[in-house]
């Protein structure tokens, strides 16, 4: 089975403050465990494997530096955990979860939602997209308190499947991007659940990477493909 990953960005740069106001820090006992992103006033999307049995998660919105209390940031409790019913903890299939917050998040310069795809469609191969998160910048590194961002390139599914071989199941509900020998930029342990953003739309959720080899990865990073789950998302958010 795949190890449960939590990703950090590799070869990223610090994001301009509040340039990604949809980004959320998902926390357990006030410590950052995963990324997430606002998809409505009261729902955060993240990865299903970020759920911790018996641990109450909270989210911090409007943050840039997660190590201190900023005037723009605040913490909100989670009311309900909507884990996709088809989530498989061993293969990380259907690795997607919606966190329903106890209250709505008023829009501000630092707090905004990001659009989701309007229909199920493939992201074009070699598209330049962005992933952001808080975390270490190399294997075994310590967390970075500031939000980082990195540009990644979408990889075709067939070559992604070849790269992973028998080490992972790459399905039609997944997107591969970055993290290859030709493109060292991508995710590493520390920020699962964050969005893969292409042309201003969240198209993927950070799911897994090549565990323990972030600096010079040989396998593309894998994301849950959001457009495959639109009917499930709409049944919960009812937008």
N, C-alpha and C positions, 0 to 999 in steps of 0.2 A: 504494500500500500504506500501511497505517497505521504511524506512527512507533512504535518500541518505547517504551512509557511505563513510568515508575516513579513511583508516586504519593506525594503529600503531602497532608495534610488541610487544608481551607480552612474558616475560621471554627469551628475546633474548640477544645476546652478540654482542659487537662491531665487525664489519667485519674488516679483515685485509685490510689496505689501498689499494685500487685499485684491490682487489681480485675479484670484480664483476664489471668489466669495462663496462658492458652493461647497468648498472643502470643509470637512468635519473631522475632528479627532474623536474616534471611538475609544472610550476609556473604561478600565476595570480598576476599581479602588483608586481612582484619580490618576492612574498611570496609562499612558497611550499604548494601545495594543493593536489598533487597526486604523486605516483611513476609512472614510465614508464620504457621501455627498448628498446634498439636499435635492430632493426631486419634487417636493411639494412643501407647503408651509409646515406640515407636521410629520413628514416621512423622510427618513435617511436611508439610502441604499448602501449596502456593504456586502461583504462576502459571508456566506453561511458559516464557514469555518471559524469566523471571528466570535461566534456565540460560545460563551463559557457556561457550562452547566452549573447552576447554583450560584452564579455571580451576577449581580445586578450591574448592567452596563449603563454608562451615561455618555452623552455626547457634548463636545465643546464646539460651538459655532462661532464664527467671526474671529478666529485666532490666526495669528502669524507665528508668534513665539509661544509654544505650548508650555514653556517652563515658568511663565509668569502670568499673572492676571492682567489682561489688557482691557482698556476702556471699551473696546469694541467686542470683546468676547464674553460669552457666558455659558454656563453648564445647564443642560436639560436632562431630566430623567427619561428613561424609556418606559412606555406604558405597556406595549405588546411587542413580541418578537415574532415576525412572520418569516419563518424559514421555509424555503421552497420544499414542498412535500417530496420531491424527487431527489433531494440532496443526498449524495453518497459520500460519506466521510473518508472512505478508502480511496476512491478514484477521483474525488472532487468534482464529479459531474453535478450540474445544477447548483453550482456554488454561488448562491445569491440569496440575500436576506433583506427584508425591509424592517426598519426599526420605526415603530409608531411612537411619537413623542407625546409627553403628557400635556404639552401646550404648543401653540403655533409659534413660528419664528417670524417676527415682523421683518420685512425687507429693509435693508440699509446698504450703505456702501460696502460693508464688510460681510453681509449675510444675504445671499441670493440663491435661487434655485438654478439648476442647469437643465436644459431640455433633454428629453429622451428621444430615440428614433420614433418616427411616426408609423413605420411599417417594418416588417421583417425583410431585411436586405443585407447582402454582403458588403463589407467595407472593402473598398478597392485595394488590391495588392499594391504595395509600395507607397501607400498613402502615408503622409507625414502626420503623426498624431502626437499628443502630449500626455504624459502621466505625471502626477504630482503626489507628494507625500512628505511626512516628517520621518527622518531616520538616518541610519548609518549610510556611509558612502562606499563601503568596501566590506568584504567578508569579515565578520567578527568585529566590525567597528562599532563605536558607541553612537547612540542616537543623536541626530542633529535637531536642535530645538526649533529651528526655523523651517518654514515650508520650502521644499525644494521642488524643482520641475525639470523634466528632461524630455527631449523630442525622441520619438521612436518610429520605426518604419514597420508597417504591417507586412507580415510574411505569409506566403501562400500555404494553405492547409496541408497540401501533399508533402511539401518539403519539411514542414513542421512535424508531421507524423513520422517521416523518415528519421528526422533528428532525434525524436523522442523514442522511437522504436517500441520495445516492450516495456519501457519505463513508465509510460503514461498512456491513457486513452484520450485521444484528441477527437472530439465529436464535432458535429455540425453546429453545436451550441457553444462553441469556443472560438476565440480569435487569438492568433499568435502574432506577437510584435516584439521587436527589439531583442536584446539579450543573446544575439548570435556572435560568432567569432568575427563576423564582418562589422558588427554593430554592438560594441561593448556597452552601449548605453541601455539602461533598463532598470528593472526592479531587483531587489535583493531582500534578505530577511528583515522585516519590520513594518511594511505598509500595505498589506492585503486590504482589499475592500475599497481602495481608491478608484477613481474613474479613468478609463482610457478615453481621451477626448479628441474627436476628429471634427474639424470645422465647427467648433462650438457646441457639439452634441456629445453627450456621454454614450459611447457605444459599447464599452466593456467594463467589467469589474475585475480588478487585479485578483488572480486566483492562485497560480503557482509558478515557480521557476525551478531552475536546476539548483537543488539544495546544496549549500556549502561551496558554490563556485560562482561568485558574483563578479569577481574582477575580470576573468576571461572566460565567460560562459560559452558553451558549445551548443546549447539548446535554447530556442526562443522562449520568451516569457509567454504565459498562457492566461487569457482573460475569459471570463464568462460573457457570452454574447448577449447583450441586453435585448436586442430586437426579437430574440426567440421567446422572450418571456412577457411580451406586452399584454397578452390577455390575462395572465396571472397578476401582473402589476396592476392593471386596471380594475380587476376584481377586488383588490385590497384598497387601493387609493380612491377608486371610484371617481376619477376625473374625466 
